Structure formats: C-alpha cells, structure tokens
Amino acid sequence: MESSGAGPSGAGSSGAGPSAPAPGVDLAPPGGSALMRPFEIAASLLILVIIGALLAGVVSRYVFSLPVIWIDEVTSISFLWLAMLGAAIAIDRNEHLRLTLFVGMFPPRLRAFVNAFALLVMAAFLLGMLYPAIDYAIEESFVRSPALDIPNSWRVSAIAFGIAAMLALTLRHAFRICARRDLILAAALIVGLAAAFWALTPVFKGLGYGNIFIFLVVVVALCLVAGVPIAFCFGMGTLCFLAFSTQVPMLVMIGRMDEGMSNIILLSVPVFVLLGCVLDATGMGKAIVDFLASLLGHVRAGMSYVLLGSLFLVSGISGSKVSDMATVAPALFPEMKRRGYRPRELIALLATGAAMAETVPPSILLIVLGSVAGVSIAGLFTSGFLVAMVLLVVLAVLARWKAGIESLDNVRRAPLALVGRTALVAAPALVLPFIIRSAVGGGVATATEVSTIAVLYAIVVGILLYGGIGWRRFAAMLVETAALSGAILLILGTALAMAWALTQTGFANELARWMANLPGGWISFMAITIVVFMVLGCFLEGLPAIVLMAPLMFPIARKLGIHDVHYAMVVVTAMNIGLMTPPIGIGFYIACKIGDVPPDEAMAAIWPYLVALVAGLVIIAAVPAISTVLL
C-alpha cells in the first residue's frame, strides 16, 4: 500500500506513511508543479487561518470569558476548503492511500493497462460527482449561516471546486503517463461495464441485499486490487450502488460526503498532522530517545525498552506512526546492531511497538473514532494510556526473553551528569503528551483546542530550545499537512457515504440482530470484533475501516452492555495488529522501508511479537476495567 509522507494511523493515527511503491504502480508523476503553487499557497494559508481562529477562540473564551460565535463558522468554511484543496494537492503529489500489493505482481504490460484503468476509474467517479456537487452548492445557497449571515454555498462550493480540480489533474496525469492504447481500452471497459449495469438496473432493483455484495463488496474489491486509491474505491462502489439499484439522487451522496468531511471534531486532524511535522523538524522526538537511552541503555534488553518507551512517548506527541518510527529507528538501530540484534528482529520490534502506541493520545485514529461513533474523545484519551501500557508490558517481556543474544561488552552505565543533561534537554518534549492528555481529560480544552495549543507550544519550544524551523521548511510542512489532511478527509467523506448507503438498506439492523443473538453473548461478539478488525486493518488501514464499521458495530456493542471506551480500545488495537501483519499490512512494509530491511527477511521474525500483541489484546478485551478504571 502506498500513501503520503507524513501519515497518521489512520488513515493513523489514520496513519500511513511513505512506502516503496511496487514498480510501475505510480498513478501520477511527482508533484510540486508550478500549476499547483496557487493551490499550495491557499491551502497553507487556510491551515494558518484555522490555527489562528482556534487559538483566538480559546483565548477569548478562557482568558476574557468572551466567546466569539463566528469562529466556528470561519473554521468550518476554511476546513472544507482545506480538505478539498488538500485532496487535489494529494492527487498531484501521488499521495492518496491505495493498495499496491496486487498491482506490483502483474506483468509489466498488464500493469500499464491496470494503471490506466485505475486513473480512469478515478476520473469516472469525479465526473459522476461533479454535477451533483454543483447542484448541492446551488441548493445550499438558500441556507444562510446563523452568525455570519452568508449563504452556505460559500462553504460547500469547495466540494464542487475540489472535484473539478481533481478531475482535471487526474485526466492530465492519465494523458501524460499512460499509453493512448491503454487509455482507449480502459475507457472502453469502463463504458462497457456502465452500460451493462444500466441495462441490468431492473434486475438489481429486485436483488435486495445482493446489491450490497455486488457493488459495495465486489466493485470496491476490484478497484482496490487495481490500485485505485481507497477514497475512490469507496466512492465508486457507493456511486454504482445508488445509481443502479436505488432511486436515491446523487445529491444525497454529496451531502453525506460533506457530513463526513465537515465534522468540527475533525479540525484537530490537520493540526495534529502539522504537530508531527514540527516535532520531526525540531528534533524534539530524538531528545526523548536520547534521554531514555542514557537512562536504560546499559541493562540487558535496555535498548529494546528504550525503543518501546520512545514509541510510547513520541506517539503521545506526534500522533503519527510513520513519524514515530522514522524518529526512533535511526537513533537506536546502529547501537542495537552493534550489540548483536539482527535487523529483522529490530523491524519486528519497531512495527509492533508502533502498533502498541496507537492508543496513546493524540492519536488521530481515536479522534476520528470518537467523531463517527459518538464516543467521548476525553474518555478515549484517558483510557488510551493504560491500554498502551498493557501492550508495552507484553512486548517488553518478549523483548527481555529474546535479549539472550545481546552483547553488553564495553557497555557502561551513562554518567549521572549525562543522564541529567539529556533529561534537561528532553523535559520540554516529555511534558507535551501529558499536557495534551491532561487538558482534554480534565475538560480544560477540547481535542481541537488542545491540538492548536500543542502546535504553538512545539513551535515556540522548537525555536527557543531545539534549533528552530526555517521558513522554507515550515512552508513545505504546511503543504505536506494539507495533502495528507485532504487524503484522510476524502476517505472519511466517501467511507461515510458508503456506510450511510449500507445502513439505508436495513442490512445493518439485520446484522445487529444476528450478532446480538450470538451464543456466548458479549464474549462471542468481542471475538468476532477482533477477527473482523484485524482483517480490515490488513487491507484498509485504520481510518476507512473505522468509518465503515463503527456505525454498525458500536450500537450492537451498546446493546450487549459493552462500554463504548472499552470497545473502542479493542477495535483500535485489533486494527493496528492487522496493520502490522504480513503479507498485506501496510505498517509492516513501512517499518521495513524505514529500517532498510527486505520484507521477506523481516516476515519470519515478526510473528512472535504479533502473538504477544494478540495476547495483550485478549487481556484488554477480557478485562473491561483496564479501559474504564480511569474514567
């Protein structure tokens, strides 16, 4: 699977991140062209507007006790425009998350045709959505915002503009990188399939739940295999389902996409993405690694403890698995190799350690889950620390058992002066995750507000204590943030539209009744949950799986008496184990790339660590108090 360069879980911490694409599966040439410069400048300015408005709201409310009612509307308008501009930038930069495993297995000639097909599927979806998006903007022009008293079309016009921009960029890339013969054949295939579906419309309307399998499973799966970005896979499956088996107008689908991308809670997603970029640029994460290494590096398995502890703490700052792994691995791997660790063992520990840290706030995945499932984000942030501690312990026990190969020759305890010096340097970074957790858990600030405070803190501390950030680098970080945020939010929009379509069939109610009546009650349901989300984590990554399944599964869990936060911890942990499970899990390949180890070599070493994580997950699922005791 291929994705953007700074991704969360996530989708990271929707996050995904840089991975080596299979040969020949690029759907776009490198981005950054002059054509996109206005998009990048506008998106960067929108990020600054959002952060500035949110900070102004916090200050006016908590310092001056004077709430500014129009701030929410300004940030809502800016946020949707950012999402759509970012999605277009992600098209130009080839940063939309997609599955490349199968395309890379195709012979070169077939691969070229499949790439052309994937681009034209994207174009077909965007073309099908363009007129409904324009119609939606016209309809919303009659609705006026309560505070600013302006037409809502100012906000929702972003959807039509973004779809038009993505369509133009997709077609531009298709004509630049694909052979004309492949484009003609791919276009003929898509037109032929559309004509066949149209002719079979009367049949589809009588199939009932069979349409779910045809459109929301088969069509989506075929698009995934062809390397179509996940957002467009969900979009095309939903478009076909609504167009060929229902009377629902496409305007409704645009409305559902708007709902999926516009939830005010999701404002914290781009801000936490930017926070990860800031920490990476300033070296605050490395300061934490150096401090833990000076403290524990001399004991047996000490460097493994440092690696796991660093992932735990750094994840609590950045909210990005890729950023976490990229910070920790270069700092620790050389010394661990010198002590006798095999590279494949290091990759196994790195990948599963990153999965362990997913529940540590500010996890973007927890924010999205709280948004779509209606779960308290403060509760998720509070519980996430303890759940991650359980997984940390099981991995540390396994690491200690495997440390027999470690050579401690010439390894000495760090002088107390060095420990003190590294602690002093790391202190400003160490307190940040606790500020985030305390502010949200204590009700002082929302996840959105605390994200802006954390970014401001990281920038100020980074400038004063860690060397600062150049203007050119900061501008590049804003563009990276916009592209990744756009890719994430487009997935959320199309996935929510797909989940809505699935719900409207009544299938969700049937599934709920079946699961609620399973023998074994909540235990059986929890076991099914673990299997389902581990499998989904392999294929879809965190964010789309959450948006698709949370509206179905959480109501069932509530009926069975399972606490929302407890169930959320099981879901997130199961998904991240799947994310790191070869041969499909994207996180495994990201770890291999960061550690420069062939996946085939690392695959044999990761299974004991995955078993340890599963054991920790079973403990978390069986003992609800672990997730709820701090609430």
N, C-alpha and C positions, 0 to 999 in steps of 0.2 A: 504494500500500500504506500502511496506517495502523498505527501502533504506539505504544508508550509513549514517555514523555517523556525518558527518560534512557538509552535503549537502547545496547547494545554492538554490535558487529559480529557474528550474531551470531551475531538472533538474533542480532555482534557482534558478535571483538568483534562473536557473535551478533549486532552491534548494529544495531539500528534505532533510530529515534527519532521525534520529532514530525514529522508531515507533515500538510499540509492535506487533510482528507478530502474526497472528492468530495461534492457536495451530496446530502443525503438518505441517506447510507450509514451514519450513526451507528447502531450496534446497541444503544446504551444512553445514557441521559441522563447528565449529569455526575455523577461520584461524590462521595464525601465526605459522604454522608448520615449522620445520627445512628445509623441502623441498623447501619452498618459500623464505628462507632467501636470497639466491643469487638474486632472483627477486627483493626483497625489497631493498637490498643494491644498486643494479643497478638503480632502479627507483629513489631512494633518491639522488644518485649522479647525475642523469640526471636533476633533479629539480635544484640542485645547479649549474650545468653547464649552464642551461637556464638562471637562475637569474644572474649568473656571466657574461655571454656573453652579456645579455641585458644591464646590468649596464655598462659594458665596452664600449658598443656601444654608450650609452648616453654620457658618459664622453668624449670619443674620438671625438664625433661629436660636442657637445656643449661647451666643455672646450678647446679642442685643434683644433677644426674645421678640424678634420681629420677623415672622415668616413671610417670605416673598412668594406669592401664589403663582406667579407666571413662570417661575423657574422650571417647574415640571414640564410645562408645555414647550419651553425653549429646548430643554434637553431631549424631550420626546421627538420633536421635529429634527433636531440635529442627529439624533441617534439613528433614525430610519434612513436619513440621507447618508450617514456614515456607513451603515450596513450595506446599502446598495452600491455606493461608490467603492467600498472595500471589496465587494463581490466582483465588481468589474476589474479592479486592480488585480485581484487574485486570478482572474482569467488571463490577464496579460502576463502575469508572473508565473503562471502554471502552478498555482498553489492551492487549488481546490483538492480536498481529500478524495482519493479514489483507490480502488483495489487494482494493483498492477500484477499480482501474482500470476494470474492465468494468462494475461496478455504476453507476459515475458516468456511463457512456454511455447507460444506459437512460432512456427517457422517465419522467417523474415517477410516473405511475400504476403502471407496471410495476416501478419501483424500490421503491415502497412494498410491493408484494407480495413482491418478492425479499428485502427486509429481514425481513419476517415469516417467510418460508421459512427464511432463514439462522438466525434465532433459534430456530425450532422444530427445525431440524436439530441445533443445539447441545443443545437440551433432550432430543431423542430419544436422542442419544448418551449424555448423562449419565444418563437414565432407564435405558437399557440396561446401563450400567455400575454402577448403584447396588447392586443385589442381589449381583452378583459381588464387589463391593468389601466388602460386609458379610460375605459368606461367606469371603472371603480373611482378614479380620480374625479371624473365628472360628477358622479353620484355624490361623492363626499364634499363637493363644492357647496352643497346646500346645508352642510353641517358646519356650525361655527364653534370655535373653541371658547370655553367659558371665560378664561382670563384675558387672553389677548384679543378676543373677538375677531379672529381671522378665519377664513374658510379652511376646513380640514384638508382640502386639496393641496394646500401648501406642503403639508406633511406627506400625504400618500402619493403625490406626484413623483416622489423618489422611487417608488416601485416601478412605474412605467419608464422613467428615465433610466434606471438601472438595468431593466430588462432590455431596453433598446440598445444601451451601451454594450451589454454582454453579448447580445445577438450580433452586433457589428464586429466586435472583437473576435468572436468565435468564427464567424464566416471569414474574416480577414486571416486568421490563423489557418483555417482549413485550406484556403486557396494558396497560402504561402508554403505549407509544409506537406501537402498531400498531392499525389499524382491525380491528374484530371480523370483518368480511367477509374481510379478507386473512388473518387467523389461521385462520379456518374453511377457506378454500380451501387454504392452505398445509398445514394438518393433514391435510386430505383427500388431498392429493397425496402426502404422506409415508406415510400409511397405505396408500394405493393401491400405491405403489412397494414397500413392505414386503410387502404381500400378494402382489404379482406375483413378487417374489424368492422368497418362501416356496413359492409354487406351482411355481416353476422349480427348486427345490432339487435334485431328481433329475437334471435336465439339467446344472446347474452341477457336480455331483459327477463328471460324466463328461467335463468340458471340459479338465481338466488345467491347463496354463499359460494357457489362455484366461481363466480366472478372475482371473489377475493383471491382465490388460488391463481386464476389466470392473469389478473392484472397486478395485484399487489404482492404476489409471490413470484410468478414466472417472469413477467415483464421486468420487474425490479431485479431479479436474479440475473437475467440475461444481460441487462445493462451493466450490472456490477462486473460480470465476467468479461464484458467487452472493454472495461476500463473507463466507463462513463463516471464522472465524479458523483459521489454519493448523493449530494443535494439534487442533482438532475435525475438520478435513478428514482428517487422517491417522487420527484415532481412528475416525471414521465409516467410512472405507474399510476399515480393518482389522476393525472390528466386523462389517460386512457380509460380508467375505471369510470370516471364521471361522464366522459364524453360518449362512451359506447354501451354503458349498461344502466345509466340513470338519466333523469330529466333535469338534473341539477345544473344550473348555469355556471360557467367558468368564473363568473364574477364572485361567486361564493368561495371558490378556491383561493382567489387573490385575497379575499377578506381573511381567510384562515391563515394565509402566509403572513399577512400584516399582523395578525394577532400573535403569531409565533415569534416574529422578529421585534415586536414593539413593547413587550412586557418591560415595565420600568425596572424590575429587579435585574434584568439582563444588562442594564447600564454598567454594572461593575465588570462585565466580561472584558471589554476593550481596556478598561483602566487597569485591571489585574494583568492583562497581557503586556501592557506598557510597563507595569511594575517589574515583570520578569525580565524585560529588555534592559531596564535601568540597572537592575541588580547584576545582570551579566556584564554590562559595560563598566560598572564601577568596581567590580571585584569584591562586593560585599559577601557573596556566597563563598568565595575562596577564603576569605578571612575566617569564616566559621570552620571550614575544613582544616585550616592550619591550626586553629586553636584545639580542636578535638584530637588532631594528630599529635600535638605536643603533650596532651593530657593522657592519651591511651595508647600511643604508638609503641610503647615498649613491652606491653603484655602480649601473651600468646593470643592470637586471633584479634589483637588490638586494632590492626588496620581494617579488618572486616567490620569491627564495631564502629570505627571511625566512618567508614563508607556508609553503613546503615544509619548511623546517627546524623551524618551530614545530610543524607537524603531526607531524613525526617525533618530536620530543622530548616534546610534550604527550601524544601517543598512548602513549608509553612510561610515562606516569604514570597516565593515566585508564583506558586500555583501552576507551574508548568513542568511536566515530567521531562521534556526534552532539555529545558534549561537546567533542571536539576542534574540530570545525567551528564550533560556537557560541562557543568561546573565541577562535579566531583571526580569523574574518571581521569582527566588529565593530571589532576593534583595528586591522586593516590595510586594509580596503576603502576607507574615506574617503580616506586618503592615496594609495592606488593609483589611485583615480578621479581625484584631482586631478592625477596625473601622466599622465593620458591613457588609462588602461586602460578598456576597455569592460566594463560589468557582466557581460556574457555570458562574456567571457574569464576574469574573476575566478571565476565559478561553475565553469567548466571546470577551472581550476587547483585550486580548492578541492575539488571532487568527486574528481578523480583523485589529488590529494595525500592525501586521506583513505584512498583505496583503497591507495595506496602504503604507508601507515603501519600497515596491518592486521597485518603480521607482527612489529611492534615489541612486545615484551613490556611490560606484562602483558596481552596480547590474550586476551580471554575465548574467542574462537574457537579459539585454539591450545590452551587448557586443555581445552575440550570435545573437540577433535580428539584430543589425547593420551589422553583418557579412553576414547573409543569405539573408537579404532584401536589402542590399546596402544602408543603411541609415547612416548618419553621427553619429558616436558614440559621438563626441563632442556635437552635437546638442541634442542627447538623454540625455546625462549627464546634459546639461544646462537646458533643459525643465523639467527633472525629479523632480528637487527640488520643482518647483512651483506646479506641478501636485500633488505631495505628500502633499503639504501644503493644497490644497483644500480638500483632503480626511481627512487630520488631523483635519481640522476645523469642518467638518461634524461629525466626530466621537467625537470630544471634546464637541460639542453642545449636542449630545445624552448623553455623559457621565455626563455632568452637569445636564441634566434633570433627570437622574437616581440617582443622588447623594443624593436624599432626605433621603435615608436610612442611610446615613453615619453619624457616631457618632464622633464628634470632641471634646468630653470630654477629658480633660487633654492634648489636643494638643496645643502646643505653637509654635510661630514663632521661627525659629532657630536663635541663636545669630549671629550677623553680623560677628563675628570672625570665627564662624564655616562655614558660607557661603563663606567667603574669603579663608579659608583653603581648603575646598573641591574644590573651583574654581581653586585654585593654583595647586592642585593635578590633576584635570581633564583637565587643559589647554592644555598639550601636546596631549592628546587624542582628545580634542574638535577641534583642528585646522586641524587634519588629513583629515576629509571629505572635508574641504574647500580647502586644498592643492590639493587633488585629482580632485575636480571639477574645480578649477582654472587652474591647469596645463593642463588638457585635453581641457576644454572650451576655454582657451586662446591660444591654439595651441602651448604651450611650449613643450608638450610631448604627445605622443600617449597614448591610454589606456594601451597598453602593457608596454610601458616605465614607465608610472606613477605607474603601479602595482608593478614593481620592486623597485622603489623609496619608495613607501609606505611600502613595506615589510622591506626594510633596515631601514627606519625611525622607524617602530614599534619595530624592534628587538633592535636597539640601545637605544631608549627611554625606552623600557621594561627592558633592562638590567640596565640602569642607574637609573631609577626612580621608576620602579614597581616591583622590586624583581628578574627580570631575568628569564631565562628558562634553566633548566638542560639539559645536553647533551642527556640523555636518553629520556627525554620528547620531545626534538627537533627532535630526530631521529624518534620517534613514529609519530610526526606530519608530517614529510616528507612522511612516508608510508601512513598515512591517506590521505594526499593530492594526492598521486599517485593513490590510489584506487578510490577515488571519481572522480578525473580527468579522469581516464580511463573509469569509468562507464558513465560519462557525454559524453565523446567524442565518445564512441562506439554508444551511442544513436544518436548522431549527424550524424555519418557516415551512419548508416543503415537508419535513417529517411531521409537523403538527397538522398540516393539511391532510397528509396520508392517514394519520391517527384519527382525525375527525371523520374522514370518509369511512374508515373501518368501523368506527363507533356507530355511524348512522345506519349501517346495515343491520344492527341488532346482534351482530356476531359477538361483540364484547359482552353483552348481557348473557348470551348462551355460554360463553367461556367462563364467565364469573360463576354462573350456577353450577357448571360442571366441576370447577375447581373447589368451590365451597363445599361440595358434597363428596369430596375425595375421602376414602378411608384413611384414618390417621390424622385427620383434621389439619391443624396448622403445621404440624411437623412434615406431613407429606407435601403441603403447599410450599413450605420453605425449601424442601429438597428439589422440587420442580423449579422453583425460582433460581436456585443455584445453578442447575444444569442449563436452564434457558439463557440466563445472563452470561454464563461462561461461554456458551456457544456464540451468542450475539457479540460478545466482546471480541471474539476472534475475527469476526467478519466486518462488523460495523463500527467498531470503536465506541467510545462511551457516549458521546452526545446524541447521535441519531438513535442509538438503542434506547437511551433514556426517554427521549421524546416520543418514540413509538410505543414503548411498552409501559411506561409509568402510568399513563391514564387508564390502562387496562388492569394492571396488577395491583396498584395501591388500593383501589376500592375493595378488591377481594381480600387483601390483607387486613383491611379495617374490619370487614365483616367477620373475619376469623379471630379478631381480638389482638392482632399483632400491632404493636406500637409503630407509628409512622417512622420515627427516627431509627428504631431497631431494624425495621425492614429496609430502610434506605441504606444503612451501613452494610447489610448483607448484599444488597443489589450492587452497590458501588464496588465492594471488594470482589464479588464474583466476576463482575465485568472486567476488572483490571487483571485478574488472574487469566481470564481469556485473552486479554490484550497481549499478554506476555507468553502465550502458549504457542509454540511452533506446531505445524509449519506455516500457519496463517497469521498469527497475531502480529500486528504491525509493531507493537512496542518492542518485541524481541528483535526485530530487524533494525530498529532504530538504535537499540543498545549495541548490536553487533557493529553497526556503522561507526558509532561514537568510539567504541573500543578497538576498531580496526581488526576484528576477528571474523573469519568466514562463518556464516550461519551454520553450515554443516558441522563445523567443529564445535560450536557452542551448543548445538542442539542436544548433544548427548549429555552435557553437563547440567542442563537446567532442570531436568525432571525432579531430582531430589528437592530442590528449592521450591518448585511448584507444589510438590506434595506437602511440604512444610506449610506453605501458604494455605492450601486447602484444609489442612488440619486446624490452622488458626481460624479459618472461616467457619468451620464446623463448630468450633468453640463459641465464636461470636453469635452464630445462629442459634445455638442451643441454650445460651445463657443471655437472655434479654437484658439483664441488669448491667452487663458490660456497656451496652449502648445507652442505657437510660439512667444510670445511677447518678450522673452529674447534672441531670436536667432539673 
